[in-house]
C-alpha cells in the first residue's frame, strides 16, 4: 500500500479497562480496508469488547461493510462484543440499505457503547 492511500484512513486504538476503542477517520474503501482489518484484528486479540467509532468516516465502501460483518461474526464466535459508534452519512446509509442496522450494535457515542 502506498502512503497516499494510507493517508485516506487513520485508525487510532486506545485500550481501556473495559474495552478497546478504535477511532476511524477518513475513507474506507478497497485501498484502505486492510488498515481497518489490521486494527480490528489487533483489538480483538485483547479479549475485551471492541468499540469502533465511525463518526469521522466520510466514505464507507462495501468492502468496509464486509469487514464489519466479518468482525461481528468473529465477536459472536468468541463471545466478544463488537459495538459501532455514531455511523452517519454514507456509513449509516450503507448499513441501513443492507439491513445491517438490525444485526450490528449501534450507539450514539463512545460512552454509551462502553457502558452497554
N, CA, C and O atoms as a GROMACS GRO file, in nm:
protein
  464
    1UNK      N    1   0.085  -0.117   0.000
    1UNK     CA    2   0.000   0.000   0.000
    1UNK      C    3   0.090   0.124   0.000
    1UNK      O    4   0.184   0.132   0.079
    2UNK      N    5   0.062   0.218  -0.086
    2UNK     CA    6   0.145   0.338  -0.082
    2UNK      C    7   0.090   0.436   0.020
    2UNK      O    8  -0.026   0.425   0.060
    3UNK      N    9   0.172   0.530   0.063
    3UNK     CA   10   0.133   0.619   0.171
    3UNK      C   11   0.017   0.710   0.135
    3UNK      O   12  -0.058   0.752   0.223
    4UNK      N   13   0.002   0.741   0.007
    4UNK     CA   14  -0.109   0.825  -0.035
    4UNK      C   15  -0.243   0.764   0.002
    4UNK      O   16  -0.333   0.834   0.047
    5UNK      N   17  -0.256   0.633  -0.018
    5UNK     CA   18  -0.380   0.564   0.017
    5UNK      C   19  -0.397   0.555   0.168
    5UNK      O   20  -0.508   0.573   0.219
    6UNK      N   21  -0.290   0.527   0.238
    6UNK     CA   22  -0.297   0.515   0.384
    6UNK      C   23  -0.342   0.646   0.446
    6UNK      O   24  -0.409   0.646   0.549
    7UNK      N   25  -0.306   0.757   0.383
    7UNK     CA   26  -0.343   0.888   0.438
    7UNK      C   27  -0.494   0.912   0.430
    7UNK      O   28  -0.545   1.001   0.497
    8UNK      N   29  -0.564   0.834   0.348
    8UNK     CA   30  -0.709   0.849   0.336
    8UNK      C   31  -0.783   0.793   0.457
    8UNK      O   32  -0.900   0.827   0.479
    9UNK      N   33  -0.717   0.708   0.534
    9UNK     CA   34  -0.779   0.650   0.653
    9UNK      C   35  -0.680   0.649   0.768
    9UNK      O   36  -0.564   0.610   0.752
   10UNK      N   37  -0.727   0.692   0.882
   10UNK     CA   38  -0.648   0.688   1.005
   10UNK      C   39  -0.730   0.612   1.108
   10UNK      O   40  -0.849   0.640   1.127
   11UNK      N   41  -0.668   0.516   1.174
   11UNK     CA   42  -0.738   0.440   1.279
   11UNK      C   43  -0.651   0.442   1.404
   11UNK      O   44  -0.541   0.388   1.405
   12UNK      N   45  -0.703   0.505   1.508
   12UNK     CA   46  -0.632   0.512   1.636
   12UNK      C   47  -0.693   0.412   1.732
   12UNK      O   48  -0.814   0.392   1.735
   13UNK      N   49  -0.608   0.349   1.811
   13UNK     CA   50  -0.652   0.248   1.906
   13UNK      C   51  -0.620   0.294   2.048
   13UNK      O   52  -0.513   0.347   2.075
   14UNK      N   53  -0.716   0.273   2.137
   14UNK     CA   54  -0.695   0.308   2.278
   14UNK      C   55  -0.748   0.194   2.363
   14UNK      O   56  -0.868   0.165   2.360
   15UNK      N   57  -0.659   0.130   2.440
   15UNK     CA   58  -0.702   0.021   2.529
   15UNK      C   59  -0.746   0.082   2.661
   15UNK      O   60  -0.670   0.154   2.726
   16UNK      N   61  -0.868   0.052   2.699
   16UNK     CA   62  -0.921   0.096   2.828
   16UNK      C   63  -0.940  -0.025   2.918
   16UNK      O   64  -0.917  -0.138   2.875
   17UNK      N   65  -0.983  -0.002   3.040
   17UNK     CA   66  -1.003  -0.113   3.134
   17UNK      C   67  -1.110  -0.210   3.085
   17UNK      O   68  -1.099  -0.331   3.104
   18UNK      N   69  -1.215  -0.155   3.022
   18UNK     CA   70  -1.331  -0.237   2.988
   18UNK      C   71  -1.347  -0.267   2.840
   18UNK      O   72  -1.434  -0.344   2.801
   19UNK      N   73  -1.264  -0.206   2.755
   19UNK     CA   74  -1.280  -0.225   2.610
   19UNK      C   75  -1.160  -0.171   2.536
   19UNK      O   76  -1.077  -0.098   2.591
   20UNK      N   77  -1.151  -0.207   2.408
   20UNK     CA   78  -1.056  -0.145   2.316
   20UNK      C   79  -1.138  -0.053   2.226
   20UNK      O   80  -1.232  -0.097   2.161
   21UNK      N   81  -1.100   0.075   2.224
   21UNK     CA   82  -1.173   0.173   2.143
   21UNK      C   83  -1.089   0.208   2.021
   21UNK      O   84  -0.974   0.251   2.032
   22UNK      N   85  -1.148   0.190   1.904
   22UNK     CA   86  -1.085   0.228   1.777
   22UNK      C   87  -1.160   0.349   1.723
   22UNK      O   88  -1.283   0.351   1.719
   23UNK      N   89  -1.083   0.450   1.680
   23UNK     CA   90  -1.144   0.567   1.617
   23UNK      C   91  -1.095   0.575   1.472
   23UNK      O   92  -0.976   0.594   1.446
   24UNK      N   93  -1.189   0.560   1.380
   24UNK     CA   94  -1.155   0.566   1.238
   24UNK      C   95  -1.190   0.704   1.185
   24UNK      O   96  -1.292   0.764   1.221
   25UNK      N   97  -1.102   0.754   1.096
   25UNK     CA   98  -1.124   0.886   1.037
   25UNK      C   99  -1.083   0.880   0.891
   25UNK      O  100  -0.973   0.835   0.858
   26UNK      N  101  -1.173   0.926   0.803
   26UNK     CA  102  -1.139   0.930   0.661
   26UNK      C  103  -1.230   0.843   0.577
   26UNK      O  104  -1.352   0.848   0.590
   27UNK      N  105  -1.169   0.764   0.489
   27UNK     CA  106  -1.243   0.684   0.393
   27UNK      C  107  -1.206   0.536   0.404
   27UNK      O  108  -1.089   0.501   0.415
   28UNK      N  109  -1.309   0.452   0.400
   28UNK     CA  110  -1.286   0.308   0.398
   28UNK      C  111  -1.327   0.257   0.260
   28UNK      O  112  -1.444   0.261   0.222
   29UNK      N  113  -1.228   0.209   0.186
   29UNK     CA  114  -1.253   0.154   0.053
   29UNK      C  115  -1.155   0.040   0.028
   29UNK      O  116  -1.086  -0.004   0.121
   30UNK      N  117  -1.148  -0.008  -0.095
   30UNK     CA  118  -1.062  -0.124  -0.123
   30UNK      C  119  -0.915  -0.095  -0.098
   30UNK      O  120  -0.837  -0.187  -0.076
   31UNK      N  121  -0.876   0.032  -0.101
   31UNK     CA  122  -0.736   0.068  -0.076
   31UNK      C  123  -0.703   0.076   0.073
   31UNK      O  124  -0.589   0.052   0.112
   32UNK      N  125  -0.802   0.109   0.155
   32UNK     CA  126  -0.774   0.135   0.297
   32UNK      C  127  -0.830   0.029   0.392
   32UNK      O  128  -0.798   0.030   0.511
   33UNK      N  129  -0.913  -0.062   0.340
   33UNK     CA  130  -0.981  -0.156   0.429
   33UNK      C  131  -0.883  -0.247   0.504
   33UNK      O  132  -0.913  -0.291   0.615
   34UNK      N  133  -0.766  -0.275   0.445
   34UNK     CA  134  -0.670  -0.362   0.515
   34UNK      C  135  -0.622  -0.299   0.645
   34UNK      O  136  -0.598  -0.369   0.742
   35UNK      N  137  -0.607  -0.167   0.647
   35UNK     CA  138  -0.568  -0.099   0.771
   35UNK      C  139  -0.678  -0.119   0.876
   35UNK      O  140  -0.648  -0.149   0.992
   36UNK      N  141  -0.803  -0.104   0.837
   36UNK     CA  142  -0.914  -0.125   0.930
   36UNK      C  143  -0.914  -0.269   0.981
   36UNK      O  144  -0.931  -0.292   1.100
   37UNK      N  145  -0.895  -0.365   0.892
   37UNK     CA  146  -0.891  -0.507   0.932
   37UNK      C  147  -0.776  -0.534   1.030
   37UNK      O  148  -0.794  -0.604   1.130
   38UNK      N  149  -0.658  -0.478   1.002
   38UNK     CA  150  -0.542  -0.497   1.091
   38UNK      C  151  -0.574  -0.446   1.231
   38UNK      O  152  -0.549  -0.515   1.330
   39UNK      N  153  -0.630  -0.326   1.238
   39UNK     CA  154  -0.660  -0.266   1.369
   39UNK      C  155  -0.769  -0.343   1.442
   39UNK      O  156  -0.763  -0.360   1.563
   40UNK      N  157  -0.870  -0.391   1.368
   40UNK     CA  158  -0.975  -0.472   1.430
   40UNK      C  159  -0.918  -0.604   1.480
   40UNK      O  160  -0.953  -0.649   1.590
   41UNK      N  161  -0.831  -0.665   1.402
   41UNK     CA  162  -0.770  -0.792   1.442
   41UNK      C  163  -0.689  -0.774   1.570
   41UNK      O  164  -0.698  -0.856   1.661
   42UNK      N  165  -0.610  -0.666   1.577
   42UNK     CA  166  -0.533  -0.637   1.699
   42UNK      C  167  -0.626  -0.615   1.817
   42UNK      O  168  -0.600  -0.666   1.927
   43UNK      N  169  -0.733  -0.540   1.795
   43UNK     CA  170  -0.826  -0.510   1.904
   43UNK      C  171  -0.892  -0.636   1.957
   43UNK      O  172  -0.906  -0.653   2.078
   44UNK      N  173  -0.934  -0.724   1.867
   44UNK     CA  174  -0.998  -0.849   1.910
   44UNK      C  175  -0.901  -0.940   1.982
   44UNK      O  176  -0.943  -1.026   2.059
   45UNK      N  177  -0.772  -0.923   1.959
   45UNK     CA  178  -0.670  -1.002   2.028
   45UNK      C  179  -0.662  -0.973   2.176
   45UNK      O  180  -0.607  -1.053   2.252
   46UNK      N  181  -0.715  -0.858   2.219
   46UNK     CA  182  -0.708  -0.819   2.360
   46UNK      C  183  -0.809  -0.893   2.447
   46UNK      O  184  -0.796  -0.894   2.569
   47UNK      N  185  -0.909  -0.955   2.384
   47UNK     CA  186  -1.009  -1.028   2.462
   47UNK      C  187  -1.109  -0.941   2.534
   47UNK      O  188  -1.180  -0.988   2.622
   48UNK      N  189  -1.116  -0.815   2.498
   48UNK     CA  190  -1.211  -0.720   2.557
   48UNK      C  191  -1.314  -0.681   2.452
   48UNK      O  192  -1.290  -0.700   2.333
   49UNK      N  193  -1.429  -0.625   2.494
   49UNK     CA  194  -1.521  -0.572   2.395
   49UNK      C  195  -1.449  -0.471   2.305
   49UNK      O  196  -1.358  -0.401   2.349
   50UNK      N  197  -1.491  -0.465   2.179
   50UNK     CA  198  -1.431  -0.374   2.082
   50UNK      C  199  -1.534  -0.270   2.042
   50UNK      O  200  -1.646  -0.304   2.002
   51UNK      N  201  -1.496  -0.143   2.054
   51UNK     CA  202  -1.582  -0.030   2.016
   51UNK      C  203  -1.515   0.039   1.897
   51UNK      O  204  -1.401   0.084   1.907
   52UNK      N  205  -1.587   0.046   1.785
   52UNK     CA  206  -1.536   0.112   1.666
   52UNK      C  207  -1.614   0.240   1.642
   52UNK      O  208  -1.732   0.237   1.607
   53UNK      N  209  -1.547   0.353   1.660
   53UNK     CA  210  -1.608   0.485   1.640
   53UNK      C  211  -1.595   0.525   1.494
   53UNK      O  212  -1.484   0.547   1.444
   54UNK      N  213  -1.708   0.536   1.426
   54UNK     CA  214  -1.711   0.569   1.284
   54UNK      C  215  -1.758   0.711   1.259
   54UNK      O  216  -1.787   0.747   1.145
   55UNK      N  217  -1.766   0.794   1.364
   55UNK     CA  218  -1.825   0.927   1.348
   55UNK      C  219  -1.745   1.018   1.255
   55UNK      O  220  -1.801   1.114   1.201
   56UNK      N  221  -1.616   0.991   1.235
   56UNK     CA  222  -1.535   1.074   1.145
   56UNK      C  223  -1.504   1.005   1.012
   56UNK      O  224  -1.412   1.046   0.941
   57UNK      N  225  -1.581   0.902   0.978
   57UNK     CA  226  -1.564   0.835   0.849
   57UNK      C  227  -1.659   0.900   0.749
   57UNK      O  228  -1.780   0.905   0.770
   58UNK      N  229  -1.601   0.950   0.639
   58UNK     CA  230  -1.680   1.022   0.540
   58UNK      C  231  -1.731   0.934   0.427
   58UNK      O  232  -1.834   0.962   0.367
   59UNK      N  233  -1.658   0.825   0.399
   59UNK     CA  234  -1.696   0.736   0.290
   59UNK      C  235  -1.673   0.593   0.336
   59UNK      O  236  -1.572   0.562   0.398
   60UNK      N  237  -1.769   0.507   0.304
   60UNK     CA  238  -1.761   0.368   0.350
   60UNK      C  239  -1.808   0.276   0.239
   60UNK      O  240  -1.928   0.264   0.215
   61UNK      N  241  -1.715   0.211   0.171
   61UNK     CA  242  -1.747   0.123   0.058
   61UNK      C  243  -1.793  -0.014   0.109
   61UNK      O  244  -1.784  -0.044   0.228
   62UNK      N  245  -1.842  -0.095   0.017
   62UNK     CA  246  -1.896  -0.227   0.053
   62UNK      C  247  -1.790  -0.317   0.117
   62UNK      O  248  -1.824  -0.402   0.199
   63UNK      N  249  -1.663  -0.299   0.082
   63UNK     CA  250  -1.559  -0.381   0.147
   63UNK      C  251  -1.552  -0.350   0.296
   63UNK      O  252  -1.517  -0.437   0.376
   64UNK      N  253  -1.585  -0.228   0.334
   64UNK     CA  254  -1.591  -0.192   0.476
   64UNK      C  255  -1.705  -0.265   0.546
   64UNK      O  256  -1.689  -0.312   0.658
   65UNK      N  257  -1.820  -0.274   0.478
   65UNK     CA  258  -1.933  -0.348   0.534
   65UNK      C  259  -1.895  -0.495   0.554
   65UNK      O  260  -1.929  -0.555   0.656
   66UNK      N  261  -1.824  -0.551   0.457
   66UNK     CA  262  -1.778  -0.690   0.468
   66UNK      C  263  -1.690  -0.708   0.591
   66UNK      O  264  -1.702  -0.807   0.664
   67UNK      N  265  -1.602  -0.612   0.614
   67UNK     CA  266  -1.513  -0.619   0.731
   67UNK      C  267  -1.594  -0.613   0.861
   67UNK      O  268  -1.565  -0.685   0.956
   68UNK      N  269  -1.695  -0.526   0.865
   68UNK     CA  270  -1.779  -0.516   0.985
   68UNK      C  271  -1.851  -0.648   1.012
   68UNK      O  272  -1.858  -0.693   1.127
   69UNK      N  273  -1.906  -0.709   0.908
   69UNK     CA  274  -1.975  -0.836   0.925
   69UNK      C  275  -1.878  -0.944   0.971
   69UNK      O  276  -1.909  -1.023   1.060
   70UNK      N  277  -1.760  -0.947   0.910
   70UNK     CA  278  -1.658  -1.046   0.946
   70UNK      C  279  -1.623  -1.037   1.095
   70UNK      O  280  -1.616  -1.138   1.164
   71UNK      N  281  -1.601  -0.915   1.143
   71UNK     CA  282  -1.561  -0.900   1.284
   71UNK      C  283  -1.679  -0.912   1.379
   71UNK      O  284  -1.661  -0.950   1.494
   72UNK      N  285  -1.800  -0.881   1.333
   72UNK     CA  286  -1.920  -0.906   1.412
   72UNK      C  287  -1.931  -1.057   1.437
   72UNK      O  288  -1.956  -1.100   1.549
   73UNK      N  289  -1.914  -1.136   1.331
   73UNK     CA  290  -1.922  -1.283   1.343
   73UNK      C  291  -1.809  -1.337   1.430
   73UNK      O  292  -1.830  -1.427   1.511
   74UNK      N  293  -1.689  -1.281   1.414
   74UNK     CA  294  -1.576  -1.323   1.496
   74UNK      C  295  -1.606  -1.295   1.643
   74UNK      O  296  -1.578  -1.377   1.731
   75UNK      N  297  -1.664  -1.178   1.669
   75UNK     CA  298  -1.701  -1.144   1.806
   75UNK      C  299  -1.805  -1.239   1.863
   75UNK      O  300  -1.795  -1.280   1.979
   76UNK      N  301  -1.905  -1.275   1.781
   76UNK     CA  302  -2.006  -1.371   1.828
   76UNK      C  303  -1.944  -1.506   1.859
   76UNK      O  304  -1.979  -1.568   1.959
   77UNK      N  305  -1.852  -1.552   1.774
   77UNK     CA  306  -1.785  -1.681   1.797
   77UNK      C  307  -1.706  -1.680   1.926
   77UNK      O  308  -1.704  -1.779   1.999
   78UNK      N  309  -1.641  -1.569   1.956
   78UNK     CA  310  -1.553  -1.560   2.073
   78UNK      C  311  -1.624  -1.507   2.197
   78UNK      O  312  -1.566  -1.506   2.305
   79UNK      N  313  -1.748  -1.463   2.183
   79UNK     CA  314  -1.817  -1.401   2.295
   79UNK      C  315  -1.763  -1.262   2.326
   79UNK      O  316  -1.769  -1.216   2.440
   80UNK      N  317  -1.709  -1.196   2.223
   80UNK     CA  318  -1.653  -1.062   2.239
   80UNK      C  319  -1.747  -0.960   2.175
   80UNK      O  320  -1.764  -0.961   2.053
   81UNK      N  321  -1.808  -0.873   2.254
   81UNK     CA  322  -1.897  -0.772   2.197
   81UNK      C  323  -1.823  -0.681   2.098
   81UNK      O  324  -1.708  -0.643   2.120
   82UNK      N  325  -1.891  -0.648   1.989
   82UNK     CA  326  -1.839  -0.555   1.887
   82UNK      C  327  -1.944  -0.448   1.867
   82UNK      O  328  -2.055  -0.475   1.821
   83UNK      N  329  -1.908  -0.324   1.904
   83UNK     CA  330  -2.005  -0.214   1.903
   83UNK      C  331  -1.958  -0.103   1.810
   83UNK      O  332  -1.840  -0.068   1.808
   84UNK      N  333  -2.051  -0.048   1.734
   84UNK     CA  334  -2.022   0.063   1.642
   84UNK      C  335  -2.078   0.191   1.699
   84UNK      O  336  -2.189   0.194   1.752
   85UNK      N  337  -2.000   0.298   1.686
   85UNK     CA  338  -2.042   0.428   1.738
   85UNK      C  339  -2.068   0.525   1.624
   85UNK      O  340  -1.985   0.543   1.535
   86UNK      N  341  -2.184   0.586   1.630
   86UNK     CA  342  -2.218   0.704   1.552
   86UNK      C  343  -2.195   0.695   1.402
   86UNK      O  344  -2.142   0.789   1.342
   87UNK      N  345  -2.234   0.583   1.340
   87UNK     CA  346  -2.224   0.586   1.194
   87UNK      C  347  -2.323   0.689   1.140
   87UNK      O  348  -2.438   0.695   1.185
   88UNK      N  349  -2.278   0.769   1.046
   88UNK     CA  350  -2.365   0.874   0.990
   88UNK      C  351  -2.339   0.885   0.841
   88UNK      O  352  -2.249   0.819   0.788
   89UNK      N  353  -2.416   0.965   0.775
   89UNK     CA  354  -2.394   0.991   0.634
   89UNK      C  355  -2.391   0.863   0.552
   89UNK      O  356  -2.479   0.778   0.563
   90UNK      N  357  -2.287   0.850   0.469
   90UNK     CA  358  -2.278   0.735   0.378
   90UNK      C  359  -2.264   0.604   0.455
   90UNK      O  360  -2.308   0.499   0.408
   91UNK      N  361  -2.202   0.608   0.572
   91UNK     CA  362  -2.185   0.487   0.652
   91UNK      C  363  -2.322   0.436   0.698
   91UNK      O  364  -2.355   0.319   0.681
   92UNK      N  365  -2.401   0.526   0.755
   92UNK     CA  366  -2.533   0.487   0.805
   92UNK      C  367  -2.624   0.445   0.690
   92UNK      O  368  -2.699   0.348   0.703
   93UNK      N  369  -2.618   0.516   0.578
   93UNK     CA  370  -2.700   0.479   0.461
   93UNK      C  371  -2.666   0.337   0.415
   93UNK      O  372  -2.755   0.258   0.384
   94UNK      N  373  -2.537   0.305   0.411
   94UNK     CA  374  -2.494   0.171   0.367
   94UNK      C  375  -2.541   0.065   0.466
   94UNK      O  376  -2.585  -0.042   0.425
   95UNK      N  377  -2.533   0.094   0.595
   95UNK     CA  378  -2.578  -0.002   0.696
   95UNK      C  379  -2.728  -0.024   0.687
   95UNK      O  380  -2.776  -0.137   0.699
   96UNK      N  381  -2.804   0.085   0.666
   96UNK     CA  382  -2.950   0.073   0.653
   96UNK      C  383  -2.988  -0.002   0.526
   96UNK      O  384  -3.078  -0.086   0.528
   97UNK      N  385  -2.921   0.029   0.416
   97UNK     CA  386  -2.954  -0.032   0.286
   97UNK      C  387  -2.933  -0.183   0.289
   97UNK      O  388  -3.003  -0.258   0.220
   98UNK      N  389  -2.837  -0.228   0.369
   98UNK     CA  390  -2.807  -0.371   0.377
   98UNK      C  391  -2.872  -0.436   0.500
   98UNK      O  392  -2.848  -0.553   0.528
   99UNK      N  393  -2.955  -0.361   0.571
   99UNK     CA  394  -3.022  -0.402   0.696
   99UNK      C  395  -2.923  -0.446   0.805
   99UNK      O  396  -2.961  -0.518   0.898
  100UNK      N  397  -2.798  -0.404   0.794
  100UNK     CA  398  -2.701  -0.436   0.899
  100UNK      C  399  -2.729  -0.360   1.028
  100UNK      O  400  -2.677  -0.395   1.133
  101UNK      N  401  -2.813  -0.255   1.019
  101UNK     CA  402  -2.852  -0.182   1.140
  101UNK      C  403  -2.927  -0.275   1.235
  101UNK      O  404  -2.932  -0.251   1.355
  102UNK      N  405  -2.986  -0.383   1.181
  102UNK     CA  406  -3.060  -0.479   1.264
  102UNK      C  407  -2.968  -0.585   1.322
  102UNK      O  408  -3.006  -0.654   1.417
  103UNK      N  409  -2.848  -0.600   1.267
  103UNK     CA  410  -2.755  -0.705   1.309
  103UNK      C  411  -2.646  -0.652   1.401
  103UNK      O  412  -2.614  -0.713   1.502
  104UNK      N  413  -2.590  -0.537   1.365
  104UNK     CA  414  -2.478  -0.480   1.439
  104UNK      C  415  -2.528  -0.394   1.555
  104UNK      O  416  -2.638  -0.339   1.550
  105UNK      N  417  -2.445  -0.384   1.659
  105UNK     CA  418  -2.480  -0.300   1.774
  105UNK      C  419  -2.434  -0.156   1.746
  105UNK      O  420  -2.315  -0.130   1.730
  106UNK      N  421  -2.531  -0.063   1.739
  106UNK     CA  422  -2.500   0.077   1.709
  106UNK      C  423  -2.528   0.165   1.830
  106UNK      O  424  -2.627   0.146   1.901
  107UNK      N  425  -2.438   0.261   1.855
  107UNK     CA  426  -2.450   0.352   1.968
  107UNK      C  427  -2.424   0.495   1.923
  107UNK      O  428  -2.356   0.518   1.824
  108UNK      N  429  -2.481   0.591   1.998
  108UNK     CA  430  -2.468   0.732   1.962
  108UNK      C  431  -2.330   0.788   1.994
  108UNK      O  432  -2.281   0.877   1.924
  109UNK      N  433  -2.268   0.737   2.101
  109UNK     CA  434  -2.135   0.787   2.138
  109UNK      C  435  -2.054   0.678   2.207
  109UNK      O  436  -2.107   0.572   2.243
  110UNK      N  437  -1.927   0.705   2.224
  110UNK     CA  438  -1.835   0.605   2.282
  110UNK      C  439  -1.877   0.569   2.423
  110UNK      O  440  -1.872   0.452   2.461
  111UNK      N  441  -1.918   0.669   2.504
  111UNK     CA  442  -1.959   0.640   2.642
  111UNK      C  443  -2.075   0.541   2.647
  111UNK      O  444  -2.074   0.449   2.729
  112UNK      N  445  -2.174   0.560   2.560
  112UNK     CA  446  -2.289   0.469   2.557
  112UNK      C  447  -2.243   0.329   2.520
  112UNK      O  448  -2.291   0.231   2.578
  113UNK      N  449  -2.152   0.318   2.425
  113UNK     CA  450  -2.101   0.187   2.382
  113UNK      C  451  -2.020   0.121   2.494
  113UNK      O  452  -2.028   0.000   2.514
  114UNK      N  453  -1.943   0.200   2.567
  114UNK     CA  454  -1.862   0.145   2.677
  114UNK      C  455  -1.948   0.094   2.791
  114UNK      O  456  -1.912  -0.003   2.858
  115UNK      N  457  -2.063   0.159   2.814
  115UNK     CA  458  -2.147   0.122   2.926
  115UNK      C  459  -2.260   0.027   2.888
  115UNK      O  460  -2.349   0.001   2.968
  116UNK      N  461  -2.257  -0.024   2.766
  116UNK     CA  462  -2.362  -0.116   2.720
  116UNK      C  463  -2.350  -0.251   2.788
  116UNK      O  464  -2.430  -0.341   2.762
   0.00000   0.00000   0.00000
